[in-house]
Amino acid sequence: MKANKVRELNNEELVAKLADLKKELFNLRLSHATGQLSNPLALHNVKKDIARVKTIIKEREASLLGGKQ
């Protein structure tokens, strides 16, 4: 998922997307551990998507606080 598409989502959708991605990562890790994962690159892609979503959530939180950290 591209960052610009993630930015189009509202806050509730971002939280839901993050939960879905974490579930997907869990399932991929389970498949990888049992040797049933056909595409190991999927793990990498899901981790990147999680990082994108978390980054955008943090950016929005910072902008609500006026840029203070």
C-alpha positions in Angstrom: 0.0 0.0 0.0 1.3 3.4 -1.0 1.7 6.2 1.6 -0.5 8.6 -0.4 -3.4 6.0 -0.2 -2.8 5.6 3.5 -3.0 9.4 4.0 -6.4 9.4 2.4 -7.8 7.2 5.2 -9.4 8.8 8.3 -8.1 8.1 11.8 -10.6 5.3 12.5 -9.8 3.6 9.2 -6.1 3.8 10.0 -6.5 2.1 13.4 -8.6 -0.6 11.7 -6.0 -1.0 9.0 -3.3 -1.3 11.5 -5.2 -4.1 13.4 -5.7 -5.9 10.1 -2.1 -5.7 9.1 -1.0 -7.0 12.5 -3.3 -10.0 12.1 -2.0 -10.6 8.7 1.6 -10.4 9.9 0.8 -12.9 12.6 -0.7 -15.3 10.1 2.3 -14.9 7.8 4.7 -15.6 10.6 2.8 -18.7 11.5 2.9 -19.9 7.9 6.6 -19.2 7.7 7.3 -21.1 10.9 5.4 -24.1 9.7 7.1 -24.0 6.3 3.9 -23.2 4.4 4.8 -19.7 3.3 5.0 -19.5 -0.5 6.1 -15.9 -0.7 8.6 -14.8 2.0 8.6 -11.3 0.6 5.1 -10.9 1.9 6.5 -10.6 5.5 8.7 -7.7 4.4 5.8 -5.9 2.7 3.4 -6.2 5.6 6.1 -4.9 8.0 6.6 -1.9 5.7 2.9 -1.3 5.5 2.6 -1.4 9.3 5.4 1.1 9.6 3.7 3.4 7.1 0.4 3.4 9.0 2.1 4.0 12.3 4.1 6.9 10.9 1.0 8.6 9.6 -0.8 8.1 12.9 2.1 9.7 14.7 2.3 12.6 12.3 -1.4 13.3 12.8 -1.0 13.1 16.6 1.9 15.5 16.4 0.0 18.0 14.3 -2.9 17.9 16.8 -0.5 18.8 19.6 0.9 21.7 17.6 4.1 19.9 16.7 5.2 19.6 20.3 6.8 16.3 21.4 
